[in-house]
């Protein structure tokens, strides 16, 4: 893990007040060097114009870079928040600044709208770890056991499931089933961490992992505590259970944000994707973030340039096979209904 980098120094004589879009730059000035901003501003201006022309909105995950998250996005959040807000989007076009399964989920919940993803290569190691045939095989092996599928999966996998969950509502979803045994797929570590909170339910797992979170170790946590005595450590539940056990708090990206804003630790490390710390730090300059440096290569496929291109060319449109869309949509909608119980 690497310590937070000191604020970027401006070249002598560089007039930050003369920058284009100064109000937007103020939101990201701690993370985007002033000398780089003029190269980004034309894409931002074009995106803002194209959103008006296309009646479009941009949904951005918490792992997006600050120049996307804080300047052009209309709705930001974790997977659960994006799924909830996607239901109420009042627009003709949705651009998903995230990964492919998120765009599919937005399409499932907005079948009549155009959903775009700027880069079709923005995948997910969890989504790639399991197929619809795998789920059918699990049902044959464990007849009658309900299947809870992490939202980080393809629409085809969701269609074979009873309901979905996210890291933010997984415990509530499992409890809502009132079942003695539950299949929770595909994230093995998330399932194991949920098992610790729901000991009364036997949770059967699948060996899928997030390539960002699986790389963290308990030694990483101990090292950062040695270097920064008193630091608060917050881990994502996609991390291995022994990493979560070494942490002070574990929760979804939205829960991480809430914890930091409400508890206001003087020093904090977020054991998750790097941009999370950047995005919270932009709005909380009094908190020092000691950053882990595990980047998600798929999330980082999003850029201002390809978001602009997506709106200019209306690509790449995300579709879902009608043969499975209704079943996949039902699994997501059952998940969204859990919070009202």
N, C-alpha and C positions, 0 to 999 in steps of 0.2 A: 504494500500500500504506500502511496506517495502523499506527502503533505500538500495542502492547498497551495497553489502558486500565488505569489504576491500579485496585487493589482498591476495591470500592464501600465508601464510608463509611456507617456506621450513623447514623440520627438520634439526637441526644442523648437519653439516657434510655431508648432501646430495649433491652429485655432479650432478647438472643439466646438465653439459656438457657431462656427460657420458651416458645420456639418449639415447635410440634408436630413430631413425628417428628425429634427433634434429631439422631439418628445419621445419618439420610438427609441432613438439611440439611448436616451436616459435610462430606459428599462434594461438595457443589456450592456451598459458601459463597463461593468466590472468584468465582463467576459469576452467582449469583442473589442479589439484594439481600435482606437479612433482612426488610425491610418487605413484600416481595412474597411471601415464603414462605407465610404463612398462607392466601393465596388459592390456592396450588398444592396444599397439603397434603390438602384434601378429595378431590381427584381421585386423588392418589397412594394414599391410604388405600382409596378405592373400588376402584382397579385391583388392588391387592394382594389385597383380599377377593374380587373377581370372578375373579381367576386361580385361587384355590383352589376356588371354587365351580364353575367351568367346566372345571377341569383344563386350564388354558391356560398357554402360555408366550409370551413376547414376544421376538422376534428384532429387534435394532436395529442398523442400519448405523452405521459410525463417524461419519457426517455428522449424526447426530441431536443435538439440543440436549442439554446436560448434564442438565437436569431429567428427560429421558427416559432418556438413556444410563446415568446413574449411580443411578437410583432404582427404576425399575420393570422394567428389561430383565433377561431371564434369560440371553440369549446375545447377545454383541456382536461385531462384527468387520467385515471387508471382505466383498466379494461372495463370494470364495472360501471364507472361513471360514463364512459363513452357509450357503452351499450344502453344505459338508461337515457342519456340525452339524445341518442340517435333516434329514439322513438318520437321525440317531439320536435325534430328539426323542421323548420319552416323554410325550405329552400328547394330548388329544383335539382341542384347538384351538391353532392357531398364529396369533398376531397379528404381522404384519410391519410394523414401524416403519421404513419405507424407501420405495421406489418400486415401481410395479406389476410390473415385470419380476422383481423379487426375490420378490414374493409368488407369481407364476406359477412361478418355479423351485422355491420351497418346496412348492407344490402338486404339481408334477411328481414330486418326490421323496417326497411323502407323499400319494398319491392317495386314501387312505382317511380322511385327517384333514380337518377344517374349517380352511381358511386364510382369514383376514380381513385386509383392508387398511382402515385407518380413513378414508382419503379416496381415492376412485377417480380423482381428478384428479392424483394423484401420479405423473406420467409421467417421461419421460426424453428429452432431445433426441437421444441416440444411438439409442434404441429407435425413435423416430419417423423416423429418417433412412433406414430401409431396410424393404422389405416382402418377403414370401415370393416374390412375382413377380420382384422385383429379383434375388433369389438364383438363381432358376431361369434368369433371363436371363444371369447371370454364368456359370452352368454351361454354357449353350449357347455362350457366347463363349469359354470356356476349358475345353473338354472334358477330363475326366480330372484336372484340378487339384483337390486336396483343399481343402475350404472350412472354415476355422477361424472361428467366429463368437464374438465377444465376448459374454459373458453378459448384457451390457446390451442385450438385444434381446427381442422378443416370442417366445412359444412357437412361433408360426407360422414365424418365421425360423429358430429353432433346429431345427425339424423338417426344414428343407431343408438342414441343414449336416451335415458329417461329425463334428465335435466342437466343443465350446465351449472358451473360455479366459477367464481374468480377467487383470487387469493383474499379478497376483501370480505367475501360472504361464504367461504367454503364451510366453515364450522356451522353456520346457520342452515345451509343447504343440507348438510349431512343430518343434522338433528331434525330437520323438517320431515324427513322420510319415515321416522319412527320405525326403523328397520334394525334388526340385530347385526346384519352384515351389509356392507356397501362396497361396491367396486368403485374406486376413485382413480381416474386415469386422466392423462398419462404421466403426470409429474409425481414421481416416487417420493421426492423430498417433501413436497407440499402435503401429500397424503400422510406421510409419517409425522409431520408437524401437526396436522389436524388430529391425527390419532392421539397425540399427547393431550389434546384439549377435549377429546370426546372418547374417554376410555371405555365407556359403556357400549360402544359400537365397534365391531371388528371391521377394520378397513383393509380391503384387499387392494394391492397396488400393481402398477405397471412400471417398468424400468425406463421411464423417460426422464430427461433432465434438461434444464435450461443451461445452455453453454456459457452464459454469463455467470450465473449464480453457483453452478457446481464447482467452479474453480476456487471459491473461497474456502479457507481452512481455519480451524481454531487457532492455529499458530499465527495467522494473519491478525486475528483479534488480539491475541496476547501481545504481539509485537507493537500494535498501535497503542495499546494501553501502557506498555512500557515507555513508549516515546512521548505519550501525551497523558500523564496521570490525571485521572478525573474525567476523561473524555466519555461522553455518552455514545454507546454503540447501538445502532438500530439495524436489524437485519431483515431482509425480505424472506418470507416463508418458502420461497423456492430454493433457499440455501439448504445445505445438509443440516440435519438436526443438531449435530454437535457444534455447528457454527451458531445456530439459533440459541443453543444453550449457553454459549459464551457471551451472548449479547444482553443488553438491558431491556430491549423491547423488540418485538417482531410484528410486522404488519405489511399490508399492501402498500403500494406507493402513495395512495391517498391517505392511509393511516399514518405513514411516515411523515408526510407533510403536516398533518394535523398535530401529531406529537411534537414536532419541532416548533410549530407556531404557538402551541398552547403551553408547552413546558419551557421553551426558550433556554435550552442548555447553552452554556457559553462556548463549548466545543462539542462537536458531534461528528461521528462518522456514519455514513449511510452505506451499508453493505449491500450494494446493488449496482445498477448501471450508472456510469459517471455523470451523465447529464442531469440526473435527479438532483444532485447537490448544487449544480450550477443554477438550476431553475428555482430552487428554494432560496439560494443565497442571493439571487438577484433582488428578491423582495425582503430579505432579512439581513441587511449588511452588518448588523451588530453581532451575528453569530458566525463563529469560525468553523468552516467545514474542512475536516480532514478527509480527503477523497480517496476512495479505492479507485483503481484504474482499470476496471473491467468494462470494456466497451462492447455494446451490442452491434456487430457488423451489419445486421439487417436494419435496425433502426437508423443507423447512420447512412443508409442509402437515400434517405430523404434529404433534400436540399432546397433552398429557395429557388434555385434554377430549375429543378425538375418539377417543383410545385407550379411554378409559372408556366412551364411547358405543358403540364397536364391540363391547366385551364385554357391555354391557348389552343391546344389540339384536341381537347376532350379525350385524352388517353391517360392511363389505360383503364378502360371500363371493366368493372368487376361484375361478373354475373354468377348466378347459382343455378344449377340444374333444377328445373321445375319438378323433376321426379323426386327430389329429396328435400326441396326447399321448405315445404310445409312441415315436415317432421323435424327438420333442423330448427326452424323458427319456433316450433312448439317447445323444444328443449330450452331455448334461450328465454322464451316468455315465461316458462315455469320458474326459471331462475329469478327473473325480475319480480315475480309475484311473491317470492319467499320473504322479502323485506317487510311486507305488509302483515305477516302473520304474527 
